[in-house]
Amino acid sequence: MRIKMRNIVLVIEYDGTNYHGWQIQKNVVTIQETITKAIKKITNEDVDLIGSSRTDAGVHALHQVANFKTCTNIPTSKIPNALNSVLPADIVIKDAFEADMDFHSRYSAKGKRYKYIIYNRRFSSPILKNYSWHISKSLDVEKMRESLKYLEGTHDFSAFKASGSSVKSPVRTVRDISLKKNGFNVEFEIEADGFLYNMVRIIVGTIVDVGLGKINPIDVKEILDSKNRCMAGKTAPPQGLFLTKIYY
């Protein structure tokens, strides 16, 4: 009897605090490695788990997508429970389904959405310290919001790209970008067809400079047009970043 190969897609939520990012690396614990080992436990197979986004150390995900090829006959409806029973509590498989064999969680994606949370209060929060960037000085949220209009649409985002990126083109299309204040939280959201390495965190670092009065909203346009990373702000810390949606 011929065994049918299947392409299983996982929808994953995780707290990235205790991990060195998504991608497998030597001598450190990562999300990809942890889930791959869990799959081995329930299928007895060594699989290649492909993630839609290579989140960095400390970054979280509410909706990461990954796929793997397998010969297991475990029904997809039972895969989340099976994996969650052997995964640590800070990684949860929310759903699983079978896709066409040519589906690739990364290359088939049409867009991604991220949220970044800034905790803007005089004193930090011991509860939220792993899920936000604490800024004690008051932020001018209206000016920060005004600066976002210069980032909408299709642009060369080289000024917001960390060194070490090997992408062929720095051009990306930002489809939606917003900022709102929710109590002490300043919540930034951005959706695009794709993102450069550390692009979201560098944008956040730059608009925080606007909020602190270090630069003006119009300066964001000049930074974008310069295509020079040195012109932009610092890279915001990872713990405030959440991958919230992958679009196919």
C-alpha positions in Angstrom: 0.0 0.0 0.0 1.4 3.4 -1.1 1.6 6.0 1.7 0.3 9.4 0.7 2.5 12.4 1.4 0.5 15.3 3.0 1.3 19.0 3.5 0.1 20.1 6.9 -0.3 23.7 7.8 -0.1 24.9 11.5 -1.4 28.1 12.9 0.8 29.0 16.0 0.7 31.4 18.9 3.8 31.8 21.1 5.5 33.9 23.7 9.0 34.5 22.3 10.5 35.6 25.7 12.5 32.4 26.3 13.5 31.7 22.7 16.2 32.9 20.4 13.7 33.6 17.6 12.0 31.3 15.2 14.8 29.9 13.1 16.9 26.9 14.2 20.4 27.9 15.4 23.2 26.0 17.0 23.4 25.8 20.8 20.3 27.9 21.5 16.6 27.1 21.9 14.3 28.3 19.1 10.6 28.1 18.2 11.2 26.2 15.0 13.4 23.6 16.7 10.9 23.1 19.6 8.0 22.5 17.3 10.0 20.3 15.0 11.0 18.0 17.9 7.3 17.9 19.0 6.3 16.8 15.5 9.0 14.0 15.7 7.4 12.8 18.9 3.9 12.4 17.5 4.8 11.2 14.0 8.2 9.6 14.4 9.4 11.6 11.4 12.1 14.2 10.8 10.3 17.0 9.0 11.3 20.3 7.5 9.1 22.9 9.3 8.8 26.1 7.2 7.7 29.2 8.9 6.0 32.2 7.3 8.1 34.7 9.3 11.5 34.4 10.9 10.7 36.3 14.1 13.7 37.5 16.1 14.7 36.6 19.7 12.1 37.9 22.1 9.4 38.6 19.5 6.0 37.1 19.9 3.4 35.7 17.5 -0.4 35.6 17.8 -0.7 34.1 14.3 2.4 32.5 12.9 1.9 30.0 10.1 4.2 27.0 9.3 3.9 23.9 7.1 5.6 20.5 6.8 5.4 17.5 4.6 4.5 14.2 6.3 3.3 10.7 5.7 1.5 10.5 9.1 -2.2 9.4 9.0 -3.1 11.4 12.1 -6.3 13.4 11.3 -5.6 17.1 11.0 -8.3 17.8 13.6 -6.3 15.9 16.2 -2.8 17.3 15.4 -3.2 20.5 17.5 -4.1 18.5 20.6 -1.4 16.0 20.0 1.3 18.7 19.5 0.1 20.8 22.4 0.4 17.8 24.7 4.2 17.7 24.1 4.9 21.4 23.6 5.9 23.8 26.4 3.1 26.1 27.6 4.5 29.2 25.8 3.9 27.6 22.4 0.4 26.7 21.3 -0.9 25.2 18.0 -4.2 26.9 17.4 -5.2 25.1 14.3 -4.0 22.6 11.6 -5.2 21.9 8.1 -4.1 20.1 5.0 -3.0 22.2 2.0 -2.0 21.6 -1.6 1.5 20.1 -1.9 2.8 23.3 -3.5 1.7 25.5 -0.6 4.7 27.2 1.1 4.0 29.2 4.2 6.6 31.8 3.4 6.6 32.1 -0.4 2.8 31.7 -0.7 2.1 34.6 1.7 0.6 37.8 0.2 1.1 40.0 3.2 1.8 40.3 6.9 0.6 42.3 9.8 2.4 43.3 13.0 1.6 45.1 16.2 4.1 47.0 18.4 3.2 48.0 22.0 4.9 50.9 23.8 4.2 51.3 27.5 4.2 55.0 28.1 4.2 55.6 31.9 6.7 57.1 34.3 7.4 53.7 35.9 7.7 50.4 34.1 5.3 47.5 34.6 6.7 44.2 35.9 3.8 42.4 34.3 4.2 43.9 30.8 8.0 44.2 30.7 8.3 41.2 28.3 5.5 42.4 26.1 6.2 46.1 25.6 8.8 48.8 25.3 8.7 51.0 28.4 9.2 54.7 27.7 9.0 56.9 30.7 8.9 60.3 29.0 5.5 61.5 27.7 4.9 60.8 24.0 3.1 63.2 21.6 0.9 60.5 20.0 -0.8 63.0 17.6 2.6 64.0 16.1 3.6 60.3 15.9 0.3 59.5 14.1 0.9 62.4 11.7 4.3 61.0 10.7 2.8 57.7 9.6 1.2 59.1 6.4 4.7 59.4 4.8 5.2 55.7 5.1 1.9 54.6 3.4 2.1 53.1 -0.1 5.0 51.7 -2.1 8.5 53.0 -1.3 12.1 52.0 -1.1 12.4 51.3 2.7 16.3 51.0 2.7 16.4 53.6 5.5 14.4 51.2 7.7 16.4 48.0 6.9 19.0 46.6 9.2 22.4 45.6 7.9 22.8 42.0 7.0 19.6 41.7 4.9 20.1 39.9 1.6 16.8 40.7 -0.1 16.9 41.5 -3.8 14.7 44.6 -3.5 14.1 47.0 -0.6 10.7 48.1 -2.1 7.7 47.3 -0.1 4.0 48.4 -0.1 2.5 49.4 3.2 -1.2 48.8 2.9 -2.3 50.0 6.4 -0.5 51.8 9.2 -2.0 53.2 12.4 -1.4 54.3 16.0 -3.7 54.5 18.9 -3.5 55.2 22.6 -5.1 52.7 24.9 -4.5 53.7 28.6 -0.8 53.7 29.1 -0.3 51.6 25.9 0.6 53.2 22.6 -0.3 50.6 20.0 1.3 50.7 16.6 0.0 48.4 13.7 1.3 48.0 10.2 0.4 45.7 7.3 2.4 45.3 4.2 3.1 42.9 1.3 6.3 42.1 3.1 8.9 43.5 5.5 12.7 44.0 5.4 14.9 42.8 8.3 14.0 44.8 11.4 11.8 47.2 9.3 9.0 47.4 11.8 11.2 47.9 14.8 13.3 50.6 13.1 10.1 52.4 12.0 8.9 52.3 15.6 12.2 53.6 16.9 11.9 56.5 14.4 8.4 57.5 15.2 9.2 57.4 18.9 11.8 60.1 18.2 8.9 62.1 16.7 6.9 61.5 19.9 9.8 62.7 22.1 10.2 65.8 20.0 13.7 64.9 18.7 12.5 65.1 15.1 9.4 66.5 13.3 6.8 64.4 11.5 8.0 65.7 8.1 11.5 64.4 8.9 10.2 60.9 8.5 9.6 61.6 4.8 13.2 62.9 4.5 14.5 59.8 6.2 12.5 57.6 3.9 13.7 59.5 0.8 17.4 59.3 2.0 17.4 55.5 1.8 20.1 55.8 4.5 19.7 53.6 7.7 21.9 56.1 9.6 19.2 58.7 9.3 16.5 56.7 11.0 16.0 56.1 14.7 17.2 53.2 16.9 15.9 49.7 16.5 13.1 49.3 19.0 13.5 46.4 21.4 12.0 43.0 20.4 9.7 42.3 23.2 7.0 44.9 22.1 6.6 43.2 18.7 3.8 40.8 17.8 3.2 39.0 14.5 -0.6 39.2 14.3 -1.6 37.9 10.9 -0.3 36.3 7.7 -2.4 36.8 4.5 -2.6 34.2 1.7 
